[in-house]
Amino acid sequence: MEFVNTRGPESGEPDLRVKIGSLELANPVMTASGTFGYASEFEELMNLQKLGAVIVKGISLEPRPGNPPPRIVETACGMLNAIGLQNVGVDRFITEKMPYLHGLNVPVIVNILGGSIEEYREITKRLEGVPGVAGIEVNISCPNVKEGGVAFGGDPKMAAAVTTAVKEVCSVPVIVKLSPNVTDIKEMAYAVQEGGADSISLINTLIGMAIDLKKKRPELANVIGGLSGPAIKPVALRMVFDASQVVSIPLIGIGGIESAEDALEFMLAGASAVQVGTANFVNPRASEDVVDGIREYVLEEKLDSVREMIGGLRLDWIR
């Protein structure tokens, strides 16, 4: 799949291109699923064509109403959410959302979720061949639903089985999104690589809760939610680094990325690309700002390519 916004040395611009499986991105910055709607919500706030890729809300086989409110609460250095994967369902997504997304001429990666392996497979089959779909991100890591998701994300054998099932019916790169709420992230990363994943994105949110002291009740109607934002960045960095030690496929770092400096730290830790999530709620131009900041860094450091940053963490000074 070719995109006209691909930039490189021939354009006189710094080379920010990265590859996720067979998919080449103009730069390493994507939007994180669930924080960017279906992209049209941001069209008047930023230049969508500057993104490396758009990852849309998680899509299920049937429409989902999500969890009852309140579903979001601000916490120290982060946000706790329990949206419950509200979405329009795969059929309405294809007919109502994809034509607009395809027109952006930016790679669109569709995040999918299911309650069974067969559901994941069926959603993928319906998305196969839809114009503009450049990749599939398999969400096996959401903590805010009672079925599927987190159950697959906590069991290496089930995670690998879901990955294989999706790969069997998919011709575009398959990214598997991992949960941090596991004992050993290395084991999970290796399992989905063996299952056939083209890439791994990590991490999803950490399970947390908040309590209203005056009302003596949980802040969220779902009681627990997923913690995101700057508070989880050190955890995410560590997990990207750990995963990079055991897999050879590209990693996509997620977790508290608000600036180009944040993004470049993830790349040094082993990520080939990054996703900007919670920062979009604070600064709708956050993703675009990260792209601009990476470009400036590559120029200032006189790098041949941003790819030089991937896995470039120096450990040789440690005795």
C-alpha angles and dihedrals in degrees: 000000000000127000126198093219092068107128130190145141092304089066093053090247126118112273105255097157121132133175129231104189106304092340117100116204124201088227137356098256122107133164117250118243114260095023101073105042111212091324095252088091088068101041095103093044103053145004102271092190090069092067122102089220142338119233110196133209116295111277124212131191092255128027115273125208092203127220124320117264145298087065104154132048130173116235135183106297093348154033133263116210138178102176091148096222097287108192144145097251127251099280095052089042091058096046101034107028109026098064090061093042092048089053091060090072089219122119109268118207114194117215110213134192136184146174094229140021090254091055091053089049094048094050090050092050091053091050094047110113095005106144112254099020102126100169147356124235110200110213109208094149114066111129094195102074128072098219136047112349107068093031091060091041093057099049118066094204093050091044090053091046093053090048093052092047092053093045091054092064101032132086098183126073115288118217119190116209112215131209122233088212094091136099097238121020090186091061092050094046093050092047095055091044088055088047089062104264115163092206142358127225119201145219125022119185127304116241112254145144141212129208130212104222096197094051093033092222138105115280091227123061087221088056092221129048145169119280116217139160134065092330091072099043097099090050092049093048091052092049093049089051092047093049091048089061094062108031134059099200121095118278126213115208122218131172131093097346108162103147143029088258090058091049094049091051088058090050092051088051090057108278119135091197140004140220124221112213129151091024088071089070092053098039116015089200093053095111092049090047090053091053091050092047093051090050091052091048093052089050095046093047091044092229120172089221140354085241088079087074095060110109091346095136109140115227097158093096091063113096 
